[in-house]
Amino acid sequence: MALNRYPYQAGHLLILPRGHIGRIQDLPEACRKEMDGWMVKAMNALEDGMGSQGINIGLNQGKAAGAGIAEHLHWHLVPRWEGDHNFMPVLGETFVLPEDPMHTFDCLIQWFLPEEEDS
């Protein structure tokens, strides 16, 4: 789990397996289940921690599909809100971040910390 270095939106998260795997078909079953668990945690964090009203989830598999590193599979989770359309990347070739990434980190980190066990 990581914040995207070049986010489309505040809270843009990446979920990636620990190994260098380029195709979702090549993920071991246990790894796929682990990725599903991280996906649920991330979605809860974005909805409950940031108040997102929707989430775009994407996966670029292979260089032709836009993967920056073909051997490194990862999912993008982008929180969305009603009316959040941003024309700056299209018209101005510029990305606008409505929030400092460290503030985003502070809002979301609690959702990914290990749960405390009852004593």
GILINDA-V482271 format. One line per field, one symbol per residue. phi: phi as a letter, one per 20 degrees, with the letter a starting at -180 (. if undefined). psi: psi as a letter, one per 20 degrees, with the letter a starting at -180 (. if undefined). Layout:
phi = ???
psi = ???
//
This chain:
phi = .bfffcffbgnfdcccffeecdcffeffgffgffffffffgffffffeedmfeabeccbddngfeoffcgecfbddcdfccgmegcegffedlcdddfbfgffggffeggfdfgffefe
psi = pqqphmqhqpjoqppqrhrnpiphhipqghgghghgghggggggghghhikqirpppqpooqghijpgohjnpqqpooqqqpjjpoighghjkqppoiqphhggghhhhhijqqppqp.
//
